[in-house]
Amino acid sequence: EHDAVTATRTPVFIAAWYESDSSQDNVVSVEHMRWLAENLGSKRVVFETFPAGSHVIANGKYSLSQEEVLSRSIHFIRSLGILSRNVADTTLLR
């Protein structure tokens, strides 16, 4: 399993709900997500935490951080040259 992690070469954006040790995602392990980010073989890895209040961090119905999560995701995609600047952020946030 570790070999597959270190062999990963594609850019990776990892986002997690984490506010404190007592207020964090209880569906997935934030600690393991951090480990993954630190051990991926990719040169482009971004790990960010958000005070989302929910495991479903990009869903506006449950997340307190939907706009920030989507904005940071769009920023990452644009930094790779995948998404052109003429696509309005507001269109993607609908």
C-alpha positions as a printed Julia matrix, in Angstrom:
94×3 Matrix{Float64}:
   0.0    0.0     0.0
   2.79   2.41    0.87
   4.38   1.78   -2.55
   1.21   2.97   -4.28
   1.27   6.16   -2.2
   4.91   6.99   -2.92
   4.43   6.07   -6.6
   1.66   8.66   -7.02
   2.9   11.44   -9.3
  -0.3   13.31  -10.12
  -1.09  16.6    -8.36
  -3.29  16.1    -5.28
  -5.49  18.49   -3.3
  -6.63  17.08    0.05
  -9.22  18.98    2.07
 -10.39  18.01    5.53
 -12.69  19.21    8.28
 -10.48  20.01   11.23
 -10.84  22.68   13.88
  -9.21  21.04   16.9
  -8.57  17.59   18.33
 -12.11  17.59   19.72
 -13.78  19.1    16.63
 -12.79  17.24   13.48
 -13.98  14.7    10.95
 -14.99  11.45   12.62
 -15.71   9.61    9.36
 -12.14   9.66    8.07
  -8.9   10.1     9.99
  -7.45  13.58    9.57
  -4.19  12.22   10.97
  -4.07   9.64    8.18
  -4.95  12.29    5.61
  -1.94  14.3     6.82
   0.23  11.19    6.6
  -0.98  10.64    3.04
  -0.16  14.23    2.04
   3.33  13.92    3.52
   4.08  10.59    1.82
   2.67  11.01   -1.67
   5.3   10.91   -4.4
   3.75  13.89   -6.19
   5.63  17.18   -6.25
   2.3   19.05   -6.09
   0.43  18.15   -2.91
  -1.76  20.6    -1.02
  -3.34  19.64    2.3
  -5.77  22.14    3.79
  -8.14  22.04    6.73
 -11.41  23.9     7.07
 -13.76  24.59   10.0
 -16.59  22.96    8.05
 -18.42  21.36   10.97
 -19.23  18.34    8.8
 -17.57  15.49    6.9
 -19.21  16.7     3.68
 -17.1   19.85    3.46
 -18.12  21.02   -0.03
 -21.88  20.63    0.46
 -23.62  23.9     1.29
 -26.4   22.11    3.15
 -24.0   20.66    5.74
 -20.74  22.59    5.54
 -19.92  25.9     7.17
 -16.99  26.27    4.75
 -18.45  25.43    1.35
 -17.4   28.61   -0.45
 -13.87  28.54    0.98
 -13.43  24.85    0.13
 -14.61  25.38   -3.44
 -12.54  28.55   -3.82
  -9.35  26.8    -2.65
 -10.13  23.82   -4.9
 -10.6   26.11   -7.9
  -7.36  27.93   -7.03
  -5.49  24.6    -6.97
  -6.96  23.5   -10.31
  -6.1   26.85  -11.88
  -2.54  26.64  -10.54
  -2.19  23.5   -12.65
  -3.4   25.31  -15.75
  -6.43  23.05  -16.06
  -9.16  25.63  -15.55
  -9.04  28.86  -17.51
  -9.35  32.18  -15.73
 -12.36  33.17  -17.84
 -14.56  30.68  -16.0
 -16.2   32.76  -13.28
 -15.87  31.42   -9.74
 -19.52  32.29   -9.12
 -20.55  29.95  -11.94
 -18.68  27.1   -10.29
 -20.16  27.86   -6.86
 -23.78  27.46   -8.01
